Amino acid sequence: MERYSVLFLFFVFLVSCANDDNFGLESTQFAFSEQKWVLTQMSGNIPNSETIGDDMEWQEYYIFSPKGTFLKSRTVHEEVTEATGTFEVVEYENDLNHYLELTFETEKELAGNCTGDDKELLIYRSSTMISSLWMACDGPGLDYSLSKN
């Protein structure tokens, strides 16, 4: 009987994870697979200033591991800079959004933030899109999509 209970709970967990808009289990999402998020759009403070693809000032991606670590890679004029660190999924009181809080251990200058420290905050827009909050302090708007490969 215990075996069936475990299988039933596992099935319920899988079904609840299948809903793309269900962020209730977002904090466990990284426990099962490595994920790559690729920069797909940059925008500025001027309306209609969005750029995509090769027109962006730089190319960038994150790889989040199930161990709670990340790699951030940025390519500018064929020069690649990589940073590493740890991350956690966070929620704030009275806020329905979910965030990824990154703490940089190397190449801290890649941390897109308003404070100049070693932290970066990303917000979940959907299960396949995250955005940087750097734009809140005149940084660029950066949108990332979950890579399928």
Backbone torsions as a table, in degrees:
resi	resn	phi	psi	omega
1	MET	NA	-39.7	179.7
2	GLU	-60.2	-37.5	179.1
3	ARG	-61.0	-42.1	179.3
4	TYR	-67.3	-35.6	177.8
5	SER	-63.7	-43.0	179.0
6	VAL	-65.0	-43.7	178.4
7	LEU	-63.0	-40.5	179.0
8	PHE	-63.3	-46.2	178.7
9	LEU	-62.2	-39.8	177.7
10	PHE	-62.2	-44.2	178.8
11	PHE	-62.0	-44.2	178.6
12	VAL	-60.7	-41.9	178.9
13	PHE	-62.4	-45.0	179.9
14	LEU	-63.5	-42.1	179.7
15	VAL	-64.5	-41.9	-179.6
16	SER	-67.6	-29.8	178.0
17	CYS	-75.8	-17.4	-176.8
18	ALA	-73.5	-19.8	-179.9
19	ASN	-76.9	115.0	-176.3
20	ASP	-61.2	-28.8	-176.4
21	ASP	-97.9	7.0	-179.4
22	ASN	-89.3	105.3	179.4
23	PHE	-97.4	5.2	179.3
24	GLY	-61.2	-29.5	-179.7
25	LEU	-107.8	16.6	-175.7
26	GLU	-56.9	-35.9	-176.4
27	SER	-67.2	-20.8	178.6
28	THR	-97.3	-3.7	-176.1
29	GLN	-55.7	-39.0	-175.6
30	PHE	-81.1	-5.9	-178.2
31	ALA	-73.4	-11.8	-172.0
32	PHE	-111.9	-21.2	-177.8
33	SER	-159.7	155.8	173.0
34	GLU	-77.6	141.1	-178.1
35	GLN	-128.2	139.5	176.3
36	LYS	-113.4	128.5	178.7
37	TRP	-117.9	123.8	-172.6
38	VAL	-109.6	135.4	175.8
39	LEU	-63.6	122.9	-177.3
40	THR	-116.1	-19.6	-178.7
41	GLN	-154.2	138.6	172.9
42	MET	-118.0	146.3	175.6
43	SER	-144.4	157.0	177.7
44	GLY	-111.5	-169.4	-179.5
45	ASN	-80.3	-10.1	179.0
46	ILE	-87.5	132.4	178.6
47	PRO	-55.7	144.5	178.8
48	ASN	60.2	34.2	-179.9
49	SER	-102.2	21.7	-177.8
50	GLU	-71.1	141.3	172.3
51	THR	-129.6	150.6	-179.8
52	ILE	-135.1	164.9	173.4
53	GLY	56.6	-138.9	-177.0
54	ASP	-68.3	-13.6	178.8
55	ASP	-77.1	-13.0	-179.9
56	MET	-70.3	153.6	-179.2
57	GLU	-61.3	-32.0	175.9
58	TRP	-150.4	164.1	174.6
59	GLN	-107.0	145.8	-172.7
60	GLU	-157.2	150.9	172.6
61	TYR	-153.5	159.7	172.4
62	TYR	-116.7	145.8	166.7
63	ILE	-122.6	118.9	178.7
64	PHE	-102.5	130.5	-177.9
65	SER	-103.0	159.2	177.8
66	PRO	-64.7	-14.5	-178.9
67	LYS	-83.6	0.3	-179.4
68	GLY	84.4	22.0	177.4
69	THR	-115.8	162.4	177.7
70	PHE	-140.0	159.6	170.3
71	LEU	-124.7	131.1	174.5
72	LYS	-116.9	128.4	-178.9
73	SER	-123.5	128.8	178.6
74	ARG	-126.0	131.9	178.0
75	THR	-115.8	120.9	177.1
76	VAL	-126.7	118.7	-179.6
77	HIS	49.7	49.0	177.1
78	GLU	68.1	5.5	175.4
79	GLU	-99.5	122.1	-176.5
80	VAL	-99.7	131.5	173.5
81	THR	-122.9	133.2	-179.8
82	GLU	-123.5	141.3	177.7
83	ALA	-125.9	152.5	177.3
84	THR	-131.7	161.8	177.9
85	GLY	175.7	-161.0	-179.9
86	THR	-119.2	161.3	178.4
87	PHE	-143.4	161.5	171.4
88	GLU	-148.7	151.5	175.0
89	VAL	-85.3	128.5	-177.8
90	VAL	-126.6	154.5	174.3
91	GLU	-129.9	149.1	178.1
92	TYR	-115.4	145.8	-178.8
93	GLU	-57.3	138.2	-179.9
94	ASN	62.8	24.0	178.6
95	ASP	-131.2	122.1	-177.5
96	LEU	-81.1	-8.0	-178.4
97	ASN	-79.2	159.7	174.5
98	HIS	-117.5	142.7	-174.9
99	TYR	-128.9	155.2	168.7
100	LEU	-106.4	121.4	176.3
101	GLU	-103.8	116.6	-178.3
102	LEU	-102.0	137.1	173.6
103	THR	-117.7	116.2	-176.2
104	PHE	-82.4	133.5	175.3
105	GLU	-103.8	-27.6	178.0
106	THR	-130.3	159.2	176.7
107	GLU	44.0	54.9	-175.1
108	LYS	-61.9	-16.3	178.9
109	GLU	-68.6	-13.6	176.4
110	LEU	-81.7	-8.2	179.2
111	ALA	-70.9	113.0	178.0
112	GLY	-84.5	103.2	-177.0
113	ASN	-151.4	177.2	-177.4
114	CYS	-97.0	-7.6	-170.9
115	THR	-111.4	-14.0	-179.1
116	GLY	78.1	11.4	179.2
117	ASP	-96.1	-160.9	-174.9
118	ASP	-95.8	19.0	-178.9
119	LYS	-110.7	151.4	173.5
120	GLU	-142.2	142.6	-178.4
121	LEU	-121.8	127.8	177.1
122	LEU	-117.7	144.7	179.4
123	ILE	-111.8	138.9	173.3
124	TYR	-74.8	121.8	173.0
125	ARG	-91.6	-35.9	176.1
126	SER	-160.4	-176.0	-179.8
127	SER	-71.8	-10.0	179.9
128	THR	-123.6	8.3	-179.8
129	MET	-143.5	130.6	172.0
130	ILE	-125.5	156.6	-179.3
131	SER	-135.2	148.0	175.1
132	SER	-76.9	147.6	175.7
133	LEU	-97.2	10.7	-180.0
134	TRP	-59.5	-30.4	-177.7
135	MET	-61.9	-21.6	-179.3
136	ALA	-61.3	-19.6	-179.5
137	CYS	-127.9	43.9	175.6
138	ASP	72.5	13.4	171.2
139	GLY	-80.8	175.1	178.1
140	PRO	-72.9	152.1	170.2
141	GLY	-81.6	124.3	-176.6
142	LEU	-124.3	121.9	178.9
143	ASP	-114.3	135.3	-177.5
144	TYR	-122.3	141.5	177.0
145	SER	-114.2	145.8	176.9
146	LEU	-67.5	125.4	-179.4
147	SER	-79.8	138.6	-178.4
148	LYS	-85.1	-13.4	-177.0
149	ASN	-101.6	NA	NA
